Amino acid sequence: MLDFYCYPKCSTCRKAKKWLDDNNLDYHDFHIVNQTPTKEQMSLIIEKSQLPIKKFFNTSGKKYRELQLKDKLAQMSDDEKLTLLVSDGMLMKRPLAFDGEKVTVGFKEEEFEENWK
């Protein structure tokens, strides 16, 4: 079963959700702000993705800019980044989809086709 973390007001999340529905995929829908992944869950997701933790930050988000993370992340340890990331779902790039092995961050139709179809 696919865990799908999204923000309902986000147009990209709505497009990704529509793609999942159109392709008849079963998924658990999580509101990324109200049901943010735990530190342990996020650590596993990052590990399985083999992506740098920075890729999981919503760098175009208001919260990211408010906290001036562009300048601060480079000086932080991965554990500090992870703690910060799970502290507020609005800091996370979305949608985030994870099936226990594969991960997609954001929505690109070709990535969804490759990973979830």
C-alpha positions in Angstrom: 0.0 0.0 0.0 1.2 3.4 -0.9 1.5 6.1 1.7 0.7 9.4 0.1 1.5 12.6 2.0 -0.1 15.7 0.5 -1.5 19.1 1.3 -5.1 19.3 0.1 -4.9 22.9 -1.0 -1.8 22.3 -3.2 -2.6 22.1 -6.9 0.4 19.8 -7.5 -0.9 17.4 -4.8 -4.3 17.4 -6.3 -2.8 16.5 -9.7 -0.9 13.7 -8.2 -3.9 12.4 -6.3 -6.0 12.5 -9.5 -3.2 10.5 -11.3 -3.3 7.9 -8.5 -7.1 7.7 -8.7 -7.2 7.6 -12.5 -4.7 4.6 -12.4 -6.8 2.8 -9.7 -4.0 2.7 -7.2 -4.7 2.0 -3.5 -3.1 4.5 -1.1 -3.3 5.8 2.4 -3.9 9.6 2.2 -2.2 11.6 4.8 -2.5 15.4 5.4 1.1 16.4 5.5 0.5 19.1 8.1 -1.8 17.2 10.4 -0.1 13.8 9.9 3.5 14.7 9.3 5.7 11.6 9.1 7.6 10.8 12.3 11.4 11.2 12.5 11.8 7.5 12.2 9.4 7.2 9.2 11.1 10.2 7.5 14.6 8.7 8.2 13.5 5.5 6.4 12.0 7.3 3.5 15.1 9.4 3.0 17.3 6.3 3.3 15.2 4.3 0.7 15.1 7.3 -1.7 18.9 7.6 -1.7 18.4 11.3 -2.2 20.0 14.0 0.0 17.8 15.3 2.8 17.8 18.7 1.2 15.6 17.3 -1.6 12.8 16.8 0.9 12.5 20.5 1.9 9.9 22.7 0.2 12.4 25.3 -0.9 9.8 27.5 -2.5 7.6 27.5 0.6 6.8 30.5 2.8 8.0 28.7 6.0 11.3 27.8 4.4 11.9 31.4 3.4 10.7 32.7 6.8 13.2 30.5 8.6 15.9 31.6 6.1 16.8 27.9 5.7 18.6 28.6 2.4 21.5 29.9 4.4 21.2 27.7 7.5 20.8 24.2 6.1 24.4 23.9 5.0 25.6 24.4 8.6 23.2 21.9 10.1 23.9 18.2 10.7 21.6 15.6 8.9 20.0 14.9 12.3 19.2 18.6 12.9 17.8 18.8 9.4 15.6 15.8 9.9 14.3 17.1 13.2 13.5 20.4 11.6 11.9 18.8 8.6 9.4 16.7 10.7 8.6 19.6 13.0 6.4 21.2 10.4 4.7 19.5 7.4 4.8 22.8 5.5 8.6 22.5 5.3 8.3 19.2 3.3 8.2 19.0 -0.4 5.0 17.5 -1.5 3.4 15.3 -2.5 5.5 12.5 -0.9 4.7 8.9 -1.9 6.3 5.9 -0.3 5.5 2.2 -0.5 8.1 0.8 1.9 10.8 0.5 -0.9 10.3 3.3 -3.5 9.9 7.0 -2.9 8.7 9.9 -5.1 9.0 13.5 -4.0 6.9 16.1 -5.8 4.8 15.1 -8.8 6.2 14.4 -12.2 3.9 12.2 -14.2 6.8 10.2 -15.8 8.2 9.4 -12.3 4.7 8.3 -11.1 4.4 6.1 -14.3 7.8 4.5 -13.6 7.3 3.9 -9.9 3.6 3.4 -9.2 2.0 2.0 -12.3 
